[in-house]
Amino acid sequence: MGRGYIVEDAVEGYLSKLCQQQAGPVTGLLIGQSSAQRDFVVMATRTPQREESTAAAGNGPDKDWVTEHARQVSRMLPGGLSVLGVFYIAEADAKDTLTTLRQLLFAVENLISSERLWSLADDDITDCVTLHVNPKTRKTVCRTFDVKDPKSTAKPADWKYQSGVCSSWSTVSCCLNVDMLVPLPDNTNATESMDECLKEGLKVWAHQIESGVFLMDGKKLPEETELTAGQRRNVRQTYTAQLLITPDERRLTDVVQRCGGSVSVRGAIHSRAYLHSNKPKARHAEKLLKRDVLSTVATRVQMLLDELLAVEGESQGRGHKLHTDEQSLPRRVFCPVTESGPVCVCDYQFGDEGLCEVSDRLKEMLDIDVAVEDLDTRQETTAQVTEREGEREAAAEPSVQTDVEAPESKRTNFIGVAMASAVALLATAASMLYLSDV
C-alpha cells in the first residue's frame, strides 16, 4: 500500500478550473505538510506563463522554468509548509507522462534542497508526489517517488479530497533577535566568492540555531510530548515559543582572517510554523520552527544581496567600487491561504515597495487573489536606523549612501571577527544588513 494524501477540497476545485480554462498542458506545484502516517495537501498553484517560452509546443514542460518557480514558491512558505510534488494537466496518457513528471520532481527537489541550511533528519519523509490529470475525463493518477534515491521507481498513492484539512492546525511562533557577522572575500566583485562566503557564514549561524534551547510557553517540554494532549479534537491551538541561543565561542576570542569586508545582520524576525492536527509533538514544533528561522533569514539576505549586486553591476560594470550602506532587509508579510484556517503563506516587502506589489507577487507565484487589507503586516515593521556618532534617529530608511574604494588585490586586509567595526542598529521588529568595506 502506497502513501496516502489527504487533500483540501479547494484543490479539487482549483484543478477543475484549470482543466476548463487551459487549452494546452499545465504544470504546477502541490503544497502541504508530510507526516509519518500520511501527507496533507492544502493548496496547488500553476506555473506562471513564460513570455518568451523556449519550449516548443508539444515538447513538454519547460523544466528550468518550473524549477525556478518552485524555488521562488519555497521561499514563500513558512515552517511546516513545503513543496510536496508537482501536477501535470494534459490529455496524454498517464503512462506517457511518467518520465516527464519524474524528471520534474527530481529537478524541483534538487534546486530547493540546494538552498537549505539544514540536513534532513531521520524522520523526514523523502517521498514526493506526482499527479496527472486528464482535462477531458478528469481522471487523476497519483504516484510517489523517493527523491533521495536516484533509482527510485513510481509507487501508487491514495489521493482523497476532504474539507477543512488545515482548519484545526496548530500555530507556533516566536520573535528572535539575530546578530550575525560574516566576513567577505578580498575580491568583493566576485559574486560567486561572495555567495559562497555568505553561505558558509550562514551555516555557522545555522548551527547555533539548531543547537538552541526550545521553549514553549516558557517551558522546556520533553520531545515526545503531544501538544494537543488533553485538548478537544479539531480545536485550533496557538503557542508562543522562545529560542535560547548560545553565542558562537569564536566571537569571544581573537579570531583573525583575511577578508575584504563583512556583512553584519542584526535585528529581530518573526518566525512561524504550522503543525497538522494528527497528534503533533514538541520535537516536530521545534524542528519546523527552527527551519523557518533559518529559511527566512537566508532568503532575505540573499534577496538583498542579489539586488545590491544587480545595482552595482548596472552602474559600475566590473569596476573597483563597492556600494557601502546600511540597508533594511525586506520585512515579512503574511497572507491567509483560506478564510477559515490559520495557515498562511508569506512574501517579503522592501522598503520602497507598496503592498500592491506584494499582492501582485502572490498572484503571480501562488495564484492567490488577495486584497491589500487582508495582508498581515503587523508581525514586522519597517526598521528605524539610529545614525552613528550618537546623532538623531532617522524615522525612515537611511538616505545617505557612501561609495568606498574596494581593496586592491595586493592589499592585505584583516578583520577581527569578534570586533565589528560598524553596527546596523535596529529599533523595531524587522531585520537589517550592513555591507562594509574594512
ZITA-V916583 format. One record per residue. N is the residue number from 0. RES is the residue in three letters. PHI is phi in whole degrees, -180 to 180 (999 if undefined). PSI is psi in whole degrees, -180 to 180 (* if undefined). OMEGA is omega in whole degrees, 0 to 359 (999 if undefined). Layout:
((N	RES	PHI	PSI	OMEGA) (N	RES	PHI	PSI	OMEGA))
This chain:
((0	MET	999	130	181) (1	GLY	-81	-175	179) (2	ARG	-70	155	178) (3	GLY	-109	140	179) (4	TYR	-121	119	174) (5	ILE	-96	119	192) (6	VAL	-119	131	176) (7	GLU	-57	133	185) (8	ASP	-65	-19	175) (9	ALA	-64	-28	177) (10	VAL	-66	-40	177) (11	GLU	-61	-45	178) (12	GLY	-63	-39	180) (13	TYR	-65	-46	180) (14	LEU	-66	-38	178) (15	SER	-64	-39	178) (16	LYS	-64	-41	178) (17	LEU	-66	-37	178) (18	CYS	-61	-36	182) (19	GLN	-77	-36	189) (20	GLN	-87	-37	190) (21	GLN	-88	135	179) (22	ALA	-85	-27	182) (23	GLY	-121	-172	180) (24	PRO	-61	146	180) (25	VAL	-130	134	174) (26	THR	-112	162	178) (27	GLY	-174	-177	185) (28	LEU	-116	148	175) (29	LEU	-110	129	188) (30	ILE	-122	136	179) (31	GLY	178	-147	184) (32	GLN	-140	139	179) (33	SER	-96	153	172) (34	SER	-144	171	183) (35	ALA	-63	-39	185) (36	GLN	-84	-45	184) (37	ARG	-158	168	178) (38	ASP	-111	153	181) (39	PHE	-120	123	178) (40	VAL	-105	118	185) (41	VAL	-106	-18	178) (42	MET	-161	160	175) (43	ALA	-132	151	178) (44	THR	-145	133	182) (45	ARG	-77	156	176) (46	THR	-73	130	180) (47	PRO	-60	151	176) (48	GLN	-67	139	177) (49	ARG	-97	127	184) (50	GLU	-63	-46	181) (51	GLU	-111	69	184) (52	SER	-65	130	179) (53	THR	-91	-8	181) (54	ALA	-92	124	179) (55	ALA	-71	151	181) (56	ALA	-59	134	179) (57	GLY	91	-8	181) (58	ASN	-91	6	178) (59	GLY	92	180	183) (60	PRO	-65	153	174) (61	ASP	-83	101	188) (62	LYS	-62	-42	181) (63	ASP	-63	-40	181) (64	TRP	-68	-42	180) (65	VAL	-64	-43	182) (66	THR	-70	-36	177) (67	GLU	-66	-40	175) (68	HIS	-60	-43	179) (69	ALA	-62	-38	179) (70	ARG	-64	-45	180) (71	GLN	-65	-43	179) (72	VAL	-64	-42	180) (73	SER	-58	-35	179) (74	ARG	-68	-21	184) (75	MET	-96	8	184) (76	LEU	-107	121	176) (77	PRO	-67	177	180) (78	GLY	-57	138	180) (79	GLY	96	-16	176) (80	LEU	-111	141	179) (81	SER	-154	167	175) (82	VAL	-78	111	183) (83	LEU	-87	-20	182) (84	GLY	171	-165	184) (85	VAL	-130	154	172) (86	PHE	-123	159	182) (87	TYR	-143	120	178) (88	ILE	-104	111	183) (89	ALA	-158	152	180) (90	GLU	-77	-13	179) (91	ALA	-61	154	179) (92	ASP	-64	144	182) (93	ALA	-57	-36	181) (94	LYS	-65	-35	182) (95	ASP	-73	-21	181) (96	THR	-96	-1	186) (97	LEU	-61	-45	180) (98	THR	-64	-42	179) (99	THR	-61	-46	181) (100	LEU	-65	-39	179) (101	ARG	-63	-44	180) (102	GLN	-64	-42	178) (103	LEU	-61	-45	183) (104	LEU	-61	-47	182) (105	PHE	-69	-37	178) (106	ALA	-65	-42	178) (107	VAL	-62	-48	182) (108	GLU	-64	-40	181) (109	ASN	-63	-41	181) (110	LEU	-72	-44	180) (111	ILE	-64	-44	183) (112	SER	-67	-24	180) (113	SER	-68	-19	180) (114	GLU	-96	-5	182) (115	ARG	-75	143	177) (116	LEU	-97	5	181) (117	TRP	-127	164	175) (118	SER	-102	152	180) (119	LEU	-65	142	177) (120	ALA	-87	167	182) (121	ASP	-62	-29	182) (122	ASP	-94	6	177) (123	ASP	-73	140	179) (124	ILE	-85	127	181) (125	THR	-109	5	174) (126	ASP	-82	127	175) (127	CYS	-118	159	192) (128	VAL	-112	146	170) (129	THR	-122	140	180) (130	LEU	-130	122	175) (131	HIS	-107	131	180) (132	VAL	-124	127	174) (133	ASN	-87	117	186) (134	PRO	-66	-21	180) (135	LYS	-86	-52	183) (136	THR	-88	-15	184) (137	ARG	62	18	177) (138	LYS	-73	135	179) (139	THR	-115	138	177) (140	VAL	-123	121	185) (141	CYS	-113	128	178) (142	ARG	-138	159	177) (143	THR	-125	155	174) (144	PHE	-133	146	172) (145	ASP	-85	106	188) (146	VAL	-73	-11	176) (147	LYS	-92	0	179) (148	ASP	-118	105	182) (149	PRO	-59	-22	181) (150	LYS	-99	11	184) (151	SER	-60	140	177) (152	THR	-111	163	184) (153	ALA	-69	139	175) (154	LYS	-124	140	179) (155	PRO	-67	149	180) (156	ALA	-137	155	181) (157	ASP	-93	128	185) (158	TRP	-121	110	183) (159	LYS	-128	133	178) (160	TYR	-89	145	182) (161	GLN	-154	147	180) (162	SER	-89	149	176) (163	GLY	63	39	184) (164	VAL	-59	-42	185) (165	CYS	-110	13	186) (166	SER	-66	-25	182) (167	SER	-114	19	178) (168	TRP	-67	148	178) (169	SER	-86	151	179) (170	THR	-119	130	176) (171	VAL	-121	128	183) (172	SER	-139	160	176) (173	CYS	-158	160	172) (174	CYS	-113	127	186) (175	LEU	-126	132	174) (176	ASN	-81	132	181) (177	VAL	-113	132	178) (178	ASP	-144	99	188) (179	MET	-137	138	178) (180	LEU	-127	124	183) (181	VAL	-122	121	176) (182	PRO	-72	148	180) (183	LEU	-111	160	183) (184	PRO	-71	166	178) (185	ASP	-58	-47	182) (186	ASN	-86	88	185) (187	THR	-72	-7	176) (188	ASN	-91	-5	179) (189	ALA	-85	101	186) (190	THR	-60	-43	182) (191	GLU	-63	-42	179) (192	SER	-65	-40	180) (193	MET	-66	-43	178) (194	ASP	-60	-42	182) (195	GLU	-67	-41	178) (196	CYS	-64	-42	179) (197	LEU	-63	-42	181) (198	LYS	-63	-42	180) (199	GLU	-67	-41	178) (200	GLY	-63	-40	178) (201	LEU	-66	-33	179) (202	LYS	-67	-38	177) (203	VAL	-62	-45	178) (204	TRP	-66	-38	179) (205	ALA	-60	-35	178) (206	HIS	-63	-37	177) (207	GLN	-64	-42	180) (208	ILE	-64	-46	183) (209	GLU	-65	-31	180) (210	SER	-93	3	180) (211	GLY	-69	158	180) (212	VAL	-86	129	184) (213	PHE	-104	122	178) (214	LEU	-117	143	175) (215	MET	-120	122	185) (216	ASP	52	38	177) (217	GLY	81	6	183) (218	LYS	-123	146	174) (219	LYS	-91	109	184) (220	LEU	-93	145	172) (221	PRO	-58	146	187) (222	GLU	-57	-36	185) (223	GLU	-90	8	179) (224	THR	-66	128	176) (225	GLU	-79	124	183) (226	LEU	-67	-32	184) (227	THR	-99	11	180) (228	ALA	-62	132	180) (229	GLY	83	-4	179) (230	GLN	-94	158	176) (231	ARG	-69	144	180) (232	ARG	-64	147	176) (233	ASN	60	30	175) (234	VAL	-112	126	184) (235	ARG	-69	134	180) (236	GLN	-118	145	178) (237	THR	-126	131	183) (238	TYR	-126	145	174) (239	THR	-106	127	184) (240	ALA	-116	163	174) (241	GLN	-133	144	173) (242	LEU	-117	118	178) (243	LEU	-97	114	187) (244	ILE	-108	132	175) (245	THR	-87	126	180) (246	PRO	-58	150	178) (247	ASP	-63	126	182) (248	GLU	-61	-27	181) (249	ARG	-69	-20	176) (250	ARG	-76	-13	183) (251	LEU	-96	-3	180) (252	THR	-125	172	181) (253	ASP	-84	91	175) (254	VAL	-100	124	185) (255	VAL	-122	134	176) (256	GLN	-149	158	181) (257	ARG	-80	132	178) (258	CYS	-161	170	182) (259	GLY	-108	2	181) (260	GLY	168	-168	181) (261	SER	-154	155	173) (262	VAL	-115	124	178) (263	SER	-113	121	179) (264	VAL	-111	116	182) (265	ARG	-139	142	177) (266	GLY	150	-165	181) (267	ALA	-123	138	180) (268	ILE	-122	154	173) (269	HIS	-101	125	180) (270	SER	-118	148	185) (271	ARG	-149	143	176) (272	ALA	-140	149	179) (273	TYR	-116	141	181) (274	LEU	-125	134	179) (275	HIS	-62	161	188) (276	SER	-86	5	182) (277	ASN	-90	73	177) (278	LYS	55	58	177) (279	PRO	-68	145	183) (280	LYS	-113	164	184) (281	ALA	-59	-39	181) (282	ARG	-66	-31	177) (283	HIS	-67	-43	179) (284	ALA	-61	-44	180) (285	GLU	-63	-46	182) (286	LYS	-63	-47	184) (287	LEU	-69	-38	180) (288	LEU	-70	-42	178) (289	LYS	-63	-39	179) (290	ARG	-67	-34	177) (291	ASP	-67	-39	176) (292	VAL	-57	-48	182) (293	LEU	-64	-43	184) (294	SER	-67	-45	185) (295	THR	-69	-36	178) (296	VAL	-70	-48	181) (297	ALA	-61	-40	179) (298	THR	-62	-46	183) (299	ARG	-69	-41	178) (300	VAL	-62	-44	181) (301	GLN	-67	-39	178) (302	MET	-61	-46	181) (303	LEU	-70	-40	179) (304	LEU	-62	-43	178) (305	ASP	-60	-41	181) (306	GLU	-68	-43	180) (307	LEU	-63	-43	180) (308	LEU	-67	-36	178) (309	ALA	-65	-43	179) (310	VAL	-64	-44	180) (311	GLU	-63	-39	181) (312	GLY	-66	-38	180) (313	GLU	-70	-39	187) (314	SER	-88	-28	187) (315	GLN	-127	-6	183) (316	GLY	62	-125	178) (317	ARG	-103	36	184) (318	GLY	-68	-173	185) (319	HIS	-110	25	178) (320	LYS	-118	144	178) (321	LEU	-122	126	179) (322	HIS	-66	130	183) (323	THR	-126	125	183) (324	ASP	-171	164	170) (325	GLU	-87	127	184) (326	GLN	-127	144	175) (327	SER	-87	128	171) (328	LEU	-68	153	180) (329	PRO	-63	145	179) (330	ARG	-89	158	184) (331	ARG	-90	130	179) (332	VAL	-122	132	184) (333	PHE	-104	149	180) (334	CYS	-135	126	180) (335	PRO	-67	140	177) (336	VAL	-78	-42	178) (337	THR	-129	162	180) (338	GLU	-71	-32	186) (339	SER	-95	-29	187) (340	GLY	-89	167	181) (341	PRO	-85	-13	190) (342	VAL	-72	134	179) (343	CYS	-128	156	165) (344	VAL	-106	179	183) (345	CYS	-143	164	171) (346	ASP	-141	174	183) (347	TYR	-123	126	186) (348	GLN	-109	119	174) (349	PHE	-75	161	185) (350	GLY	-63	-27	182) (351	ASP	-95	12	180) (352	GLU	-106	152	173) (353	GLY	-99	168	180) (354	LEU	-68	-22	177) (355	CYS	-63	-35	178) (356	GLU	-69	-35	174) (357	VAL	-63	-45	179) (358	SER	-61	-40	179) (359	ASP	-65	-40	179) (360	ARG	-67	-40	177) (361	LEU	-61	-37	177) (362	LYS	-68	-44	183) (363	GLU	-69	-46	186) (364	MET	-84	-39	186) (365	LEU	-117	0	180) (366	ASP	56	41	179) (367	ILE	-107	127	173) (368	ASP	-92	115	183) (369	VAL	-137	135	175) (370	ALA	-78	149	182) (371	VAL	-57	-39	182) (372	GLU	-69	-15	179) (373	ASP	-89	-6	178) (374	LEU	-77	139	181) (375	ASP	-94	106	180) (376	THR	-108	11	188) (377	ARG	-81	-21	189) (378	GLN	-74	-33	178) (379	GLU	-135	138	179) (380	THR	-116	163	183) (381	THR	-61	136	182) (382	ALA	-67	147	171) (383	GLN	-113	129	186) (384	VAL	-103	125	175) (385	THR	-87	125	182) (386	GLU	-67	153	178) (387	ARG	-69	171	181) (388	GLU	63	23	176) (389	GLY	70	20	181) (390	GLU	-77	-179	188) (391	ARG	-63	156	180) (392	GLU	-84	131	180) (393	ALA	-82	139	181) (394	ALA	-85	-14	180) (395	ALA	-130	-175	180) (396	GLU	-67	153	184) (397	PRO	-62	138	181) (398	SER	-105	-17	181) (399	VAL	-84	128	180) (400	GLN	-122	146	184) (401	THR	-129	135	173) (402	ASP	-107	132	177) (403	VAL	-127	151	180) (404	GLU	-66	132	174) (405	ALA	-73	151	183) (406	PRO	-65	141	175) (407	GLU	-72	162	186) (408	SER	-64	-28	182) (409	LYS	-85	-10	184) (410	ARG	-82	135	179) (411	THR	-98	125	181) (412	ASN	-122	138	178) (413	PHE	-128	150	177) (414	ILE	-137	136	172) (415	GLY	-84	111	185) (416	VAL	-61	-29	181) (417	ALA	-75	-12	185) (418	MET	-125	101	178) (419	ALA	-76	131	182) (420	SER	-84	-13	179) (421	ALA	-145	151	186) (422	VAL	-129	135	171) (423	ALA	-98	108	184) (424	LEU	-85	147	184) (425	LEU	-133	135	182) (426	ALA	-111	-17	183) (427	THR	-134	177	185) (428	ALA	-77	83	173) (429	ALA	-151	-170	179) (430	SER	-137	157	185) (431	MET	-137	158	176) (432	LEU	-130	134	178) (433	TYR	-120	122	182) (434	LEU	-109	114	187) (435	SER	-125	150	172) (436	ASP	-105	122	188) (437	VAL	-97	*	999))
